Amino acid sequence: MTTGTDDLPERRPTGGRLPTMRDVAEHVGMSRQLVSLVLRGAPGPSAESRDRILAAAAELGYRPHTSARLLREGRTRLLGAVFSMRNPFQVRFVERLFARAAEQGFGVALGPAGAERSTDQVVADLLGERVEALVVFNPDPDATALEEASRLVPVVLLGEWTDAPYADNVHVDEAGGLRAAVEHLVGLGHRRIAYVGGEDGLVGLDRATAYRDAMQGAGLAAETDVVPSGFSEEDGAAAARMLVARDDLPTAVVCCGDQCATGLLAVFAQHGVDVPGRVSVVGFDDSYLASLSYHRLTSVHQDVEATVDAALAAVLDRTSGNGGERRRVATPTGLVVRESTGSVAR
């Protein structure tokens, strides 16, 4: 009976830790200086020495210590990302930022923020990692660390309009997105179109204002109906309970985000409110939640790639010393129509 140990790779002579350049040198019986020349691709070593050292490095699983090299050069080539792990759009942005930043030779240091980790705390942690720039979603309104950090590294604020003089600003075109949502619903015969989102925070205020402007543009200013709500699923559920408690429901609801719309759809289902037969529902973000087979939510599409492109362009310009004036970039929106919207019931 075999134990299976014959199939296991030979134990590395590094005690389970990652092998170093010194380990490679000891393995081949050559000087560390010679090994360094080979692993850096520098001229000088013979072909025989180069082949032996590279073979030994591959055998040991040696990987260059990139962080140490960059620190010697006075660089980290790290971008700090401050975001919410509960927000699907922000998580998708960070995923794409990893890939796009790597193409430019940068890594990404993660800074999840939330109720237990304030913007100031996260920014302090990222600066401790010596990031060379910060990209920040929807910072706490009372945060002070960002303005202070901007004296050290470039800062790009994401997700909301801002006039902060210390940062570049990349945000979604709320006006275009809400206008597209309202025009879609009006085209389906809806007039009593409510907005679930409220007016708290800069993003909430921007989208509520965009909804009001869209309703006015459609000649429906008198039908404007803002239902207070935050962005979470529970916020959407609470707003839905307020709506079903009314004597008469609106025929359509535009939500401030897909998470909010998800909670609203669940409560509507509990109360037997047919979507879209009785009420049409539109989300905002076009996150993975919108495309789930049991939601099929019509949603305003935020362009992740355009957001990453604009944020990374600002960072690269500023880290190379070619930043120029502060910029404000509005990324495009579109409406993805699915099964949660339909013609108004007659």
C-alpha positions in Angstrom: 0.0 0.0 0.0 1.4 3.4 -1.0 1.2 6.5 1.2 1.1 8.8 -1.8 4.2 10.6 -0.6 6.2 9.6 -3.7 4.0 11.9 -5.8 4.7 15.0 -3.6 7.3 17.5 -4.8 10.6 17.6 -3.0 10.6 19.9 0.0 12.3 23.2 -0.8 15.4 24.1 1.2 13.8 27.3 2.5 11.7 26.0 5.4 8.4 26.7 3.8 9.2 30.4 3.3 9.5 32.1 -0.1 13.0 31.5 -1.5 15.4 34.5 -1.7 18.3 35.4 -3.9 20.6 34.1 -1.2 18.9 30.7 -1.4 19.5 30.6 -5.1 23.2 31.5 -4.6 23.7 28.8 -2.0 21.9 26.3 -4.2 24.3 26.7 -7.1 27.4 27.5 -5.0 27.9 31.0 -6.5 28.1 34.5 -5.1 25.0 36.5 -4.4 26.4 39.3 -6.5 26.6 37.0 -9.6 23.1 35.7 -9.0 21.8 39.2 -8.7 23.4 40.1 -12.1 21.7 37.2 -13.8 18.3 37.7 -12.2 18.4 41.4 -13.1 19.4 40.5 -16.7 22.6 42.5 -16.4 25.5 41.9 -18.7 28.7 40.1 -17.5 27.9 36.5 -16.4 28.8 33.7 -18.7 26.2 31.7 -20.6 26.9 28.7 -18.4 26.5 30.6 -15.1 23.3 32.2 -16.4 21.8 28.9 -17.4 22.6 27.3 -14.0 21.3 30.2 -12.0 18.0 30.5 -14.0 17.5 26.8 -13.7 18.0 26.9 -9.9 15.7 29.9 -9.6 13.0 28.0 -11.4 13.6 24.8 -9.4 13.3 26.7 -6.1 10.3 28.8 -7.2 12.2 32.1 -6.8 10.2 35.2 -7.5 11.7 38.8 -7.5 10.9 40.9 -4.5 9.2 43.6 -6.5 8.2 45.7 -3.4 11.8 45.8 -2.1 13.2 46.8 -5.5 10.6 49.6 -5.9 11.3 50.9 -2.4 15.0 51.1 -3.3 14.0 53.2 -6.3 11.8 55.4 -4.1 8.6 54.0 -5.7 5.8 51.6 -4.8 3.7 51.9 -8.0 0.7 51.3 -5.9 -2.7 53.0 -6.3 -5.0 53.1 -3.3 -8.7 52.4 -3.9 -11.3 53.5 -1.3 -14.6 51.8 -2.0 -17.5 49.9 -0.4 -17.5 46.1 -0.7 -21.3 46.2 -0.5 -21.7 48.2 -3.7 -21.6 46.0 -6.8 -20.5 48.8 -9.2 -17.6 49.8 -7.0 -16.5 46.3 -6.6 -16.6 45.8 -10.4 -14.6 49.0 -10.8 -11.9 47.8 -8.5 -11.7 44.4 -10.3 -11.2 46.2 -13.6 -8.8 48.7 -12.1 -6.5 45.8 -11.0 -6.3 44.6 -14.6 -5.9 48.0 -16.3 -3.5 49.4 -13.7 -1.3 46.3 -14.1 -1.0 47.1 -17.8 0.6 50.4 -16.8 2.9 48.7 -14.2 0.8 49.6 -11.2 -0.7 47.5 -8.4 -3.8 48.3 -6.4 -4.0 48.5 -2.6 -7.5 47.9 -1.3 -9.2 50.2 1.2 -12.7 49.0 2.0 -14.6 51.7 3.8 -17.9 51.4 5.7 -19.6 51.9 9.1 -16.7 50.4 10.9 -13.9 52.0 8.9 -14.2 55.6 8.1 -12.7 57.3 5.1 -10.1 59.0 7.3 -9.0 55.6 8.7 -8.8 54.0 5.3 -6.8 56.8 3.8 -4.4 56.8 6.7 -3.8 53.0 6.2 -3.3 53.4 2.5 -0.8 56.3 2.9 1.0 54.0 5.3 1.4 51.6 2.4 3.0 54.4 0.5 0.5 54.5 -2.3 1.3 56.9 -5.1 -2.3 58.0 -5.7 -5.8 57.6 -4.3 -9.1 56.8 -6.1 -12.0 57.3 -3.7 -15.7 56.5 -4.0 -18.1 58.7 -2.1 -16.0 59.7 0.9 -17.5 60.6 4.3 -18.8 64.2 4.1 -16.8 65.2 7.2 -13.6 63.4 6.1 -10.5 65.6 6.4 -7.8 63.1 5.5 -8.3 63.4 1.7 -7.5 67.1 1.5 -4.4 66.5 3.6 -3.4 63.5 1.5 -3.7 65.5 -1.7 -0.6 67.5 -0.6 1.3 64.2 -0.9 -0.4 62.2 -3.7 -2.9 62.8 -6.5 -6.5 62.2 -5.5 -9.4 61.2 -7.8 -13.0 61.4 -6.3 -15.5 59.0 -7.9 -19.2 58.5 -7.9 -20.4 62.1 -7.2 -20.1 65.6 -8.4 -17.7 67.7 -6.4 -16.0 71.0 -6.6 -13.2 70.0 -4.3 -10.2 72.0 -5.5 -7.7 69.3 -4.4 -9.0 66.4 -6.5 -9.9 65.3 -10.0 -13.5 64.2 -10.3 -15.0 61.3 -12.3 -18.7 60.7 -11.9 -21.6 59.3 -13.8 -23.9 61.4 -15.9 -26.9 61.3 -13.6 -28.9 63.8 -15.6 -28.6 61.7 -18.8 -29.3 58.5 -17.0 -32.5 59.7 -15.2 -33.7 61.5 -18.3 -33.4 58.2 -20.2 -35.3 56.3 -17.5 -38.1 58.9 -17.3 -38.4 59.1 -21.1 -38.6 55.4 -21.4 -41.4 55.2 -18.9 -43.3 58.2 -20.5 -43.0 56.4 -23.8 -44.8 53.4 -22.2 -47.7 55.7 -21.1 -46.6 56.4 -17.5 -47.2 59.8 -15.9 -47.2 59.0 -12.1 -43.6 58.2 -11.9 -42.1 58.2 -8.3 -38.4 58.3 -7.4 -37.1 56.2 -4.5 -33.8 57.7 -3.3 -34.2 60.7 -1.2 -31.8 63.5 -1.0 -29.1 62.6 1.6 -25.5 62.8 0.6 -24.1 64.2 -2.6 -25.0 61.2 -4.7 -28.5 61.1 -3.4 -28.9 64.9 -4.0 -27.5 64.6 -7.5 -29.9 61.8 -8.6 -32.9 63.3 -6.9 -32.2 66.6 -8.7 -31.7 64.8 -12.0 -35.1 63.0 -11.5 -36.8 66.3 -10.9 -35.2 67.9 -14.0 -36.2 64.9 -16.1 -39.8 65.0 -14.9 -39.9 68.7 -15.6 -38.5 68.1 -19.1 -41.2 65.6 -19.8 -43.9 68.1 -18.7 -44.6 66.2 -15.5 -43.3 68.5 -12.8 -46.7 68.3 -11.0 -46.3 64.5 -10.7 -42.9 64.7 -9.0 -42.8 62.3 -6.1 -39.6 61.7 -4.2 -39.8 58.8 -1.6 -37.0 59.0 1.0 -34.6 56.1 0.8 -31.0 55.2 1.0 -29.2 52.9 -1.4 -29.3 49.5 0.4 -31.7 46.6 -0.1 -33.4 47.3 3.3 -33.7 51.0 2.3 -35.6 50.0 -0.8 -37.7 47.6 1.2 -38.7 50.3 3.6 -39.6 52.6 0.8 -41.8 49.9 -0.8 -43.7 49.5 2.4 -44.4 53.2 2.5 -45.6 53.0 -1.1 -48.0 50.0 -0.6 -49.4 51.8 2.5 -50.7 54.6 0.3 -54.2 54.7 -1.0 -52.9 54.6 -4.6 -49.6 53.4 -6.0 -47.7 55.2 -8.7 -47.6 53.4 -12.0 -43.8 53.5 -12.2 -40.9 53.8 -9.8 -37.3 54.8 -10.5 -34.8 53.7 -7.8 -31.5 55.4 -6.9 -29.7 52.1 -7.3 -30.1 48.4 -8.2 -29.7 47.4 -4.5 -32.5 49.7 -3.5 -34.6 48.3 -6.4 -33.9 44.7 -5.3 -35.4 45.4 -1.8 -38.4 47.2 -3.4 -39.1 44.3 -5.7 -39.0 41.8 -2.8 -41.6 43.8 -0.8 -43.8 44.3 -3.8 -43.8 40.6 -4.4 -44.8 40.0 -0.7 -47.7 42.3 -1.1 -48.8 40.9 -4.5 -47.9 44.0 -6.4 -47.3 42.8 -10.0 -44.2 44.1 -11.7 -44.5 45.4 -14.4 -48.3 44.7 -14.7 -49.2 47.2 -11.9 -46.0 49.1 -11.3 -42.9 49.3 -13.6 -39.6 49.5 -11.8 -36.2 51.0 -13.0 -32.9 50.6 -11.2 -29.6 52.5 -11.5 -26.1 51.0 -12.1 -27.0 48.0 -14.3 -25.1 45.8 -11.8 -25.2 42.0 -11.9 -28.3 42.3 -9.7 -30.2 43.8 -12.6 -29.5 40.9 -14.9 -30.4 38.1 -12.5 -33.1 35.8 -14.0 -35.5 36.5 -11.1 -35.2 40.3 -11.4 -34.6 41.1 -15.0 -34.5 44.7 -13.9 -34.5 47.6 -16.4 -31.6 49.8 -15.2 -29.6 52.8 -16.0 -26.2 51.5 -17.1 -23.0 52.9 -15.6 -19.9 52.3 -17.8 -17.3 50.6 -15.6 -14.7 50.7 -18.4 -15.2 54.4 -19.0 -14.9 55.1 -15.3 -11.7 53.1 -14.9 -10.2 54.8 -18.1 -11.0 58.3 -16.8 -9.7 57.7 -13.3 -6.6 55.9 -14.4 -5.8 58.6 -17.0 -6.0 61.3 -14.3 -3.7 59.3 -12.1 -1.1 58.5 -14.7 -1.0 62.2 -15.9 -0.5 63.4 -12.3 2.0 60.8 -11.3 4.0 61.6 -14.4 3.9 65.4 -13.6 1.6 66.2 -16.6 -1.6 66.8 -14.7 -2.6 70.3 -15.6 -5.8 71.8 -14.3 -8.2 69.7 -12.2 -10.7 67.8 -14.3 -14.3 66.8 -14.0 -15.4 63.9 -16.2 -18.9 62.7 -16.6 -19.0 59.1 -17.8 -21.8 58.2 -20.2 -25.0 56.3 -19.2 -27.5 54.3 -21.2 -30.7 52.4 -20.4 -30.8 48.6 -20.5 -34.4 47.6 -20.9 -35.5 44.3 -19.3 -38.7 42.8 -18.0 -39.4 45.0 -15.0 -41.0 47.8 -17.2 -44.0 47.7 -19.4 -46.9 49.7 -20.7 -49.1 51.5 -18.1 -52.1 49.5 -17.0 -55.3 50.8 -18.5 
